[in-house]
């Protein structure tokens, strides 16, 4: 038999909000941030094509939004570490 809800139990939306906040605090503690980016379709398609052409993603991986986001994040981290070198070329 399932657990009966008590009158003082918070509503599910409050529990969900608390969990999101907990995950957010954990990411900040780990030095991570989540950014929601709006990209034009053409730019996103060009970036995905470049990731496939460079071997960073397979065509099947390119269909997985989380995998694409992960690889784009990895590319941005790389760029943040090397932009000065690229500027001086």
Buried (B, 14 or more C-beta within 10 A) or exposed (E): EEEEEEEEEEEEEEEEEEEEEEEEEEEEEEEEEEEEEEEEEEEBEEBBEEBBEEEBBEEEBBEEEEBBEEBBEEBEEEEEEEEEEEEEE
